[in-house]
Amino acid sequence: MDTLHLFLEGPGRETIAVTTLDAETYGSAQGASEPTHRTLVDDNGNIAEQTDKSGYRYQFRERFGVWSLIVSD
């Protein structure tokens, strides 16, 4: 299986490589296979929290703006 690479694209189309720091599932344990909240981290230790239900929008604690998740293989 190929490795997936995660990036966040932010204001000015700046792109930062990230990895998953934490993934939590909320609600019923009945068949919930996908996490409903992710926390991502970049190479410098900056943490980005998921801000939407679909998992494509994130916000860094130390950076301005909303960042979009990009998945690449």
KADARA-V136894 format. One record per helix or strand of 3 or more residues. SS is the DSSP state (h for helix, s for strand). FROM is the first residue (numbers start at 1). TO is the last residue. If there is no record, write none. Layout:
ss	from	to
SS	FROM	TO
SS	FROM	TO
//
This chain:
ss	from	to
s	5	9
h	11	13
s	15	24
s	37	42
s	47	50
s	57	60
s	67	72
//
